[in-house]
Amino acid sequence: MAQLALHSIADAYRRPLNEESPDAPCLAVCLITALTTADFIDPELTINARTQTGAHLGVLSLVAILRDKGFQPHVVNLDELFLAFLRRGKIPPVANIEEQVGSTPEITGDCLAVTEPEPPGHFFPFVVEHLKSLSFDVFGFSSICNSYPLTLRLAQEVKQWHPDTRIILGGPQASVVDVPTMHAFPCIDFIIRGEADETFPALLALLSRPGAGSWERIPGITFRRGGDVIRNPNAPVFHNLDRLPLPAFDLDPTIKDRGNIHLEIGRGCPFACTFCSTNDFFRRNFRLKSPWKMIEEMKSVQREYGVNYFSLVHDMYTIDRKKVVAFCQALLACGTAFTWGCSARTDCIDDELIGLMADTGCRGIFFGIETGSNRLQSVINKKLDLVEARKRIHCADRYGIDTVVALIIGFPDETRDDLRDTIHFFVESLRFEHAKPQISLLAPLAATPIHEQYKERLIFDHIFSDISYQGWRQDPGDVELIQTYPEIFPNFYAVPTTWLERSYLKEIVDFVTYLARWFRWLPVALLQDSGDFLEVFDRWRQWWAERRANATDAGTGAAPDYSHRSFRTDFLAFVRTCYLEEMAMARGAIAALGLIEGTPLSRARTYTAALVKSADRLDATCVPYRADNLLIMDLEVDYKELVESLRTKGNLSRVPERKVTVVFRATEARLIQVWQLAPLSAALLRLCDGRRTVNDIVHAFTLLEPDVDGVPAEKVCLFGLMRLREDGFIGVASGPGVAEEEAGSNGKEMVIVR
């Protein structure tokens, strides 16, 4: 795999590229991407969870531009190398995680306090071994904040092997910390700030022809002159995005397997949120590609790679409503069906526009809400109307559009009330089937207003934000750089929080994140029932501490590892033994949801008639059997009314208490279908056990119900069997079968939970 990532570099890259063509550029160029794949400690989990983030779109775009200029740049994809690193060798247990990170305090929810296995060694020496064989005139490194320490360490190594090679940095992080980076790392020759579409080719052209001009004439670069660091004025923004070529997707070996691809649709954000660095990199000059250009690129990618879902990259795509409408109308007229997603502000989109976007294939929208506190909305200069924000999320849900609802906690003057509002916004988003809330700790990104205000008071407490942290494991070499140069790596630090402990903030981030992963309606019900989710969290923490104090195997650390499957079991135990006893107002509703969401669908076993031929017709000798993967549950409350009350924020105590039967089934699309059956339908479904014939079922049903509203039980039974078959609840075999488990296979038997 590692060799694939390096494209089997040979000696051809060690000679000038213009040996056969004197007019071609004479520089051999290697571009190295920033590492974006998150490390989840467990190698299998990391490999399976890997998604295309679009972070390499800039590099692939530069490759296409350089090819047009006559260069043939080589690309090293660090994400592919990282996956190769994880796949190699055996995985021994970690001896002592603190040896990797120095003196790490035992912090509640600290993501470094783990005891999971890790690959031997660290990624850095693995990359070094693979880069040693490369020799180029220019190495260009892309940068993002969370892997910037690795980038700089690799640049140092390359310079040590090849003192005469030129090291050029670009990307968001290098752009905003260019001067301190140049002062601290003499190996760096140039930093290209901001958009590099014209600057990078111009710099390479000058490097190709020494003496052809001075560095001062290239805007947007930072360079050295003797012992000084010179910062040229900013380069103008690239206005006509239609001039950009299609990114070099041919260098992505897994593009056909991914199912979606990122395409840049525009640049520039006119807003000035205090925590965000986007407007510094792209400036506030809002630009979009024309509809015809976007559709041309989408058709080209679809034709070449078979990809039909496009993540349209722009931080604030829907700012210009007329242009979004024009794009949608062009999509409708182009004659090709695409699916796509984008980012939007909830105050720069409306219900009518959402409907139009859905009609043209929009299936995903990223909404950066940031905080559920009206007060903090003003403080951080986001200024969203949260009532309207909820309406936009609800509207997208009605159209079946998946929404990411992104939130941040840990702002400097955030109070408990502010935190409560944000946590409530997170949990309430679970009311919507297509909403996927996510929450992160604030990271003081370089050059943002928050960083500028607090840069002299940053804290290094080993509690990292996933906004700016690459995973749960840090190389000690990275940690040393981070602690030595806080002005270069501020995203690994924290701003002081006056009113809230950061360990508390980190733990509640993990708590609600994994609640949303394991449960759907139960967190919503707990919020609706209690009125204060922080009180639920505080009682959970107390309950957990008491449980650990009484446990014989207490383990290490003060807080549970929320990512473990055991958290799901522990939280259900908390609801059953603590919340229901001490805090619940609507005990029947909470108990029902705890039962439902505490019974995984994996317990739904199959009574399929094993190795028995299916019957085409429903006659007296046929054997009805329940369909695969059904989970039948008897509840003491009306589940339909319960869910409706949760959707509409009704009074859970008023949900009718009566016996009902509910059927759950997971679909191939990973959705869960739910039915609340009428009593007679439930009774009939239970009789379809894969052993009884239709005659047997009719006889048993007649004993239960001699007649139904004057209709003979036999007719009611036969009609009910036909309906159950039409609805997919039962199949029909030509003879009796046995449960797969009883037949000696690894099949699953149906269970009825009472």
N, C-alpha and C positions, 0 to 999 in steps of 0.2 A: 504493500500500500504506500509506503514511504517513497519508493521509487516512482510510483505513479504520480505522487504529488509533486515530485521534482521534474517530471517529464524526462527522466533519464538523461540528464545533462551530460554532454560529451565535450571533447576538446574543441569542438566547433565553436563553442562559446568563449574560447580563450584567445581567439584570433580576431583581428579587426573584421568588421562586417563588410568592408568595402574593398576587399582584395580583388573581387571581380568587377566591381563597379566603382570607379573613383569618385563618382558624384553622390554615392550613397553616404549616409552618416557613418562616421568611423567609430562610433562608440558602441560597445556592447553593454546593454542595460539589463539589469535584473530588478524586478519589482517584488517586494515582499509584503504580503498583506498583514494587517493587524490580526491578532488572535481574537476571535469573537465567540468561539464555542465555550459555553459555561461548563465548569467542572463540578459535577455533582458527587464527587468522591467515589461513588460506585461506578466503575468503568462501563458496565453494561447499561446502566441508567443513562449515563452521559451519551453513549453512542446512540441509544434508541431515541433520546430526547432531542437530538441534534436537528435543528431546523435552519433553513436558509434565512439569515437575518437581513440580507441586503447590504451588509456592511462592506462587501467587496465590490459593490456596484461602481464606486468611484475608480477603483483600480482597473476594472475591466473596461471602463469608459476611457481611461487614459491609454490603455493598450491600443484600443481602436484608433485613437487620435494619433498616437505615435506611429502606428502602422501606416497611416495616411502620409506621414512625414518621411517615411522610408526606414524607420527603425523597426527592429524585430525583437521587442522586449520579451524576456523570459519572466514567468511569474512563479513564485513560490507561495503556495497557499498554506499558511500556518494552521488553519483549521484542519485540513486534510492530514498534515503531519501530526497534529495533536491526537486525532483519532487513531492514526497508526501507532502512536506512542501508547495509547490505552490498550490496543489490541495485542501488544507484544507480551510474551512471557507470562509467568505466573504472578499472582497478586498476593504478596505476603501481608500480614497485618501490620499496622502502624505500631512501632515500639513506643514512641512518645511524641505526640503531636507538638508538645511545647518545644522540642528540640528544633522544630522547623521554624517556629515563629518567635523565638526568643522567650522572654518571660511574659507569658500570657496570663492575665488575671482570670480567675474563675468568674465569668459573667453570665448572668441569667440570659439564656437564649443566644449566647455567643456562638456564632456559626463555626468558629474554629475548634470548639471543644467537642471533638468527635472521636470516635474509636473505630471508625469504619476502615476497611482495607484500602490501600492505595498502591499504585504501581511502584516498583522499585525506582528510587531516584526521583528526579524532577524533569520537567519537560525541557528546561533550558539546555542542559548538556546533550539531550537527545537531538535537539535542533542543531546545536553547534556541530555535532558529528556529521549531520547531513549537509550543512552549508560549507564545510571545509573544502569540499571538492570544487566549489564554484569560484570562478575568477572572472570578474567583469570590470569594465572601466567605471561603471556607475552602479551603485546599489541605492534604490529608492525604497524607503520604508513608509508604509502607511501607518497612521496612528489613531487610536481611540484611547479614552482616558483609562479604562480598566486594564488594558494590557500594555500601557506605555512603559512601565519598568522593564518588561521583557524586550520590547522594541529597542530601547536604549542599550540594554546589555548585549543584544545581538549586534547592534551597530558597532559597539566597542570591539567585539570579537572580530568582526569583518575587517575593521580598520587595522587591527593588530596583525592579521594575516597578510593584508594587502595595503601597506601604508600609502601607496600611490592612488588607490581607488578613491573615487569621490562618493561621499555619503550624503544623501539628500533625504530629508524628512518632509512629509506632508500630512495632511489630514487634520481633523478638528483639534486634537490635543496639542500637537506640535505647533499649530498655528497660534494658539492662545498663550503658550508658555515658551515662545521662541527664544527670547533673550536669555532668561535663566537657563534654558537648556543648552544654549550655545556656550554660556559661561562655564557651566558645570561639566560639559562633555566635549572636550577638544576634538573628539573623533568626528563630530558633525561638521560638515563643510557648508551646507546650505539648508535652510528651511523655507519651504514654499508655504506661504500663508493664504488661507482661504481657497477659492476656486483655482485649480491648477490647469484648466483646459488649455489656456494660452501660455501661462507662465512656464510650465514645465517644458514644453517643446522649445520655447525660446531659450531657456537655460541650457538645455541639452545642445542646441544649435551653437551656442556660444562656447560651450565646453568642447565641442567637436572641432572648433577652429580657434585655437589659442591666439590671442592678439587681435581678434576680430572686433573687439569692443570691450567695454568695462562692465562690471557687474551692476554699477549704479544705474545703468539704463534699463534694467529689468525691474519693473514695479512688482511688489508683492513678495520679494525675497528678503531673507535675513542671511547675512554672510559675514566672513571675517576679512579684515584687512590688518595684517600684522597682529597685534594684540587686542585690537578693538573689534567689537561686534557692531556691524552696520545694519540698520533696519531701513530698507527702502520704503517709500510711500506705498500704501495699499494699491493693488492692481484694480482696475475697474471691473465691475461684475460682468459676467458673460451674459449679454442681453438676449441674443437670438438663439435660444436653445434648440431650435429646429436644425441648426447647422451641425449639431453634434452627431457623430456616427453611432450606429447601434453598438452597444458594448460587446466586447469580445467573448461572447458566451461560449464559443468553441473551446475555450480554456477551462470550462467547468465540466469535469467528466461525469458528474452526477445529475446534470440538469434534467435529463429525460426521466429520471426516477423520482424527482422531487414533487412534481404535481403543481408547482406554482413558481413564479419567477418575479423578481422585482424589476420594475422599469421606472426610471425617473420621469415624472410628469411636470415637475417645476421646482423652483427654488425661491427662497426669500420669505421671511416672516415679518410683517409690519408691527407685531406686538413686542412688548418689552417686559415679559415676566421676569421677576427678580432671580429666579432659580435656574433659568434656561440659558444655554449658550448657543442655541441655533442661530439667533439673529446676529451673533458676532461673526460666525463663520460665513454664512451666506449673505450677511447684511440684511437690511430691511426692504430691499428692492424685490418686490413680489413679481415673479415671472412664471409663465406656463408655456409648455409646448402647445402647438396648434393641434386641434382635433385630428386633422389629416395626418400629421406626423405621428401622433400616438397610435392611431389605428394602423398606419403602415408598419410601425414597429411590432405591434401586437400580432398582426397577420404574419409578419416575417418569422417571429419566434414560434408561433403556432405551426406554421408550415414546416419549419426546420426541425423543431424539437418536440412537437406534439403537446406543448404546454398550453393550457387554456385558462388558467387562473393567473391574474396579474395583480401584484401588490403595487399600486401606483404611488411612488415615493414622492412625498411633499409633506412638510410638517403641517401645513394649513391649506390644503387643496381647495376647500370650498369658500374661500374668502370672496372671490369674484363669482357671484351667483350666475351671471350671464354666461360666463365662460364654461361653467360646469354644465349648464343647460345646453350650450352649443356642443359640448363633447358628447353628452347623452344623446342628443338628436342625431349627431353624426354616427354614433354607434347603432342607433336604430335603423339608419339608412344604409349602413355599409353592407348589410346582407350576411354578416358573420356573427355568430353568437359567442360572446366572451363572458367570463365571470371575473370580477375584480373587487379590490378593496382599496381604501384610502384612509387618510387622517382628516379630522375636521374638528372645529370648535362648535360646541352646541349652540352658540349664539351666531354662528355663520352658516346655519343650515335651518331649513324649515320642513314641515311635514310634507308639503307638496313636492319639494325638491327630493326629499328622501324617497317618496313614492316613485318619482321619475328615475332616480338612480337605481332603485330596485328593479324597475321594468327593463333596464338596460343591462342587468347582470351584476349589480353591486351586491356583494354577499358579506362584506365586512367593513366596519368603520372603527377607527381608533379615536376614542374621545378622551382627551386629556382634561379631566375634571380638576385634578390636583388636590383639592381640599373640599370637604363637605361643610366647612365653616364659612358662613357669610362674612364674618369679620376678617378671616384670613384671606378670603377672595380679594378683598380690597388691599390688604397688607402686601400680598405677593404680586399685586398688579395684574392678576388674572381677570378679575371682575366679571365672573360669570353669574348669571341669574340661575340659582340652583333649582328653583321651581321649573324654569324653562328647560334646564338641562335634563331633569327627570322626564319631562314630556318628550324630548327628542330621543332619549334612550327607549322610552315606551313605544314611540312611533316606529323606530327601527325594528323593535321586537315584533310589532304587528306585521311588518313586511318580511319577517324571517331573516333579517340582516343580523349577523353576529356582531356584537359590539364589545370592544375592550374598554372598560371603564377604569381609567388609570388614576390612582390617588397617591398622595405623598403625605407622610407625617414626619414630625421632627423639626418643624420650623422653629427658629430661635425663641420666639415669644409665644409659642403655642401653649394654650392652657388645657386643662382637663376637659373643659366644655368644648373647646375646638376639636380636641381629639375625639371626644364622644360623637360629635357631629360627623366627622369623617368616617369613623367606624360604622356609624349607622348608615351612611350613604353606601358604604361597601356592602353591608349585609342586605340593605333594601334592594340593591341591584340584583340580588339573587331571585327576586320576585319574577324577573323577566327571563324567560327560557333561553333567549339568545344572548343575554348579557354575561360577560366574563369579567368580573371585577378583579383588579390587581392592585396591590399596595406595596409601597417601598419606603424606606427611610430616605430622608433628604440627604443628598450629597452636595457639598459646596464645590460645584464645578468651577474650574479656573475662569477668571475674568467675568463671572456673573456678578450682578450687584450684591448678592448675598455673600459671595466670596470676598469681594472687595471690602465689604463692611466688617467682616469677621476674620480676615486672614491673619491678624495678629493674635487671635484667641482660639485658633483651631485646636481640637483635641484628638490625640491618637489613642483610642481606647479599644482597638481590635473589634469594634462593632461596626461592620461594614455595610454599606448600602448596596443592594443588588443593582442599583442604577450604574454603579461605577466599579463593581467588584466582579472578578471573573469566576468566582466559585467559592468553595469552602476550603481551599488549600492554597497556601502561599509559599512560594520558594523563598528561603531565607535571604537569597541575594536580592530579590525584589523588595523584601521587607527592609533590608538595610538601606536601599536607595530611597524608599518612601520616607523613612525616618530621617535620613540625611538631608533631603531636599523637599521640605513641605511645600515650597512655592511652586515646584514642578508637579507634584502629585497631591494636590489638595483634596481630590475626590476620595482619597482613602482616609481622610480625616473627618471630623465632625464639627459643626458649629455648636456652641454651648446651648443647652436647652434650660431655660431659667426655671420652668415650673414642672418639668417632667423628667424622670430618670431615663437615660437612653437605654438602659437594660430593659426597662419596662416597655419602652417603645418597640425595641427589637422583638421582645417576646410576643407582644400583641400582633405585630406584623406576621410572625410565624403562625400564631394561633388562628387568626381569621383566614389566612391564606390556605392552611390545610383543612380548616373547617369547610371552606368552599370547595375543596377538592373532594372531600369525603361525603359531604351532605349537601342537600338542596334546600328543602323546606324547614328542616329543624332549626338552623340558625335564625331564619326569618321568624319562625314561631317564638323562639326564645326572646328575640328583640320585641316582638309584638306583645308578648305576654308580660315581660318584665318592664318594658319601657326604657331600660338603660342597659345596654350590652356591656358597658364597662363594669357594672356591678356583677354581671354574670361572669365575666372574665376574672374579676378579683376573687369571687367565691370559688371559681375553678382553681385558681392558683393556691388558695388556702387549702382546698380539699386535696389537691395534689401533694402539697407539702406534708399534710397530715398522713396521707397514704404512704408516702416515702418514709416518713419517720417511723411508721409502724411495720414497714416491709422488712423482711429478713435479708433481701438482696437489694440494698438501696442504690448500688452502683455509684457513679461519680456525677458531679454537677448538680445544680439546684433546680434545674428546669427540665421538663421532658423534651426529648427530641421530636418535634412535631412532625418531622418528615417520616417517622417510622409508622408502620401500620398499627403498632400497638396504641398509638394516640387515638385512633378511631374507637377501639375497644374501651380505652380508659375514659374517653369523653362520654360514651354511652352509659358507662357505669356511673359517672358523675351525674348525668341527667336522671338516671333511675334512682340512685340512692341519696342524692343530695338536692338537686334542683326540684324534683317533684315533691320531696318531703318538706323543703324549707321555703321555696320561693314561688312555686307555681300558682297561678291564679286559675288557669284553664287546664286542670290536671288531665282530663280525658283527652284533650287535643294533643298535649305534649306527649303523653304516654303513647298515643297512637302513632305519632310521627317517630318517636324513638324506636318503636317496634318495627315500623315500616323501613326506616332508613338504617336500622341496625341489622336488618336481614338482607345480606347481599344476594343479588340475583344468581350468584354462583350456586346457591342452595336450591335453585329450581332444577329439579331433575326430570329426566325424560322417561315416560312410560311408553315409548314408541314400541310398537309390536316388532320385536327383533326378528329380522330375516323372514318376515311374513309379507306376502304380496299384498299391495294396497288394492282396495276394491274401488271400482268405478261407481257403483251404485250403493245406496243405503237400503239394504233389505234385511229381513228378519234374522238371517244367520251371520251378518257382518258384525265385526267387533270394533266399536268406536274407541279411540284412544286419545288422550290429551296431547296437544301439539307440544313440540319441543320448547323448553326454556320458559315455561309459564310458572309464575309464582303466585299461588292463591293464598290470600290472607283474610282471616275473619277479624273484623275490628268492632270496637264498641261505640264508635262515633261515625257519623256520616262523612265519609272521606271526600265526596264531591263538594259538600258544603264547607268542609274544612279547608280545602284548597282554594275555593272561591273566597273564603274569608281572609286567607293569607294574601291572595292577589289584590284584594280591595281594602286591606287593612281593617277588616271587620272585627267584631268582638268575638274572640275565640271561645269565650265562656258560653256563647249562645249557639255554638255548633251543636246540632241535635245529637243526643246520645241514643243510638239505636244500633242494633247488630246489622252489619253490612259485610258483603264479600267483595273483595277487590282483587283484580288480576293484573299482574305486571309482566311485561315481556320486553326484553332488550332487542333492538333491531340492529341490522348490519351497519346502519349509520350511527351507531352508538347512542341512539335515542331510546328512551324508555316509554313504551306505550302503556297506558293505564285504563282499565275499565272497572266501573262499579256495577256489579251484576244484580239483576233482580233476584229475589230469593229462589224462585223456581229455577231460573237459569243456573244459579250456583249449585243447587242440589243436583240438577241434571249433569252438570259438568263433573261433579265428583263421582257420579256413577260410571262415567266413561274412563274406566281404569285399565283398559287394554285386555281385560279378561272376560267381561260380560258381553254377550251378544246383544243385538238390538232387542230381541224378545226378553232377555233377562232384564235389561234396563227398563223396558216398558212395564214389566211386572213389578219391579222394585218401585218405580215412580208411581204406579197406581196405588200401592200401599201407602205412599206418602200423601198423595193428593187424588182422591177418587174422582173428583171433577173440579174444573176451574171455571167459575162463573157459568156453570151449566154446560160447559164443553167437556166431553169425555176425556179422561186423563190420557188415554192412548193417543188421541189426536194431538193433544197438547204436547205430549212427549215427542212424537214423531216430528211435529213442526219445530219444536225446540232443538232437536238434534240437527235438523237441516240448517237452522239459523246458526247454531254453534259451528257447524262445518263451514258455512258461507263466511263467517267472521274469522275463520282461521284458528278457532280454539281447539278443534278436534280433527283428527284424520280417521279414516275408516280402513280396516284391514279385512282380508278375506277369512282370517282365522285368529284365534287368540294368541297373544304373545306374552312375553314376560319382560319385566323391567330390565334395562340393559345391565344395571349393576348386579341383578340376580342372575343374569346370564353369564356372569364372569368377566364382563368387559369393564372398562373404566368409564362407562356412561354415568349419567346423573339421574337420580330418581326424584320425581315430583314430591315436594313437601307441602303440606298445608299448615300454615302457622296460625295458631289460635292464641 
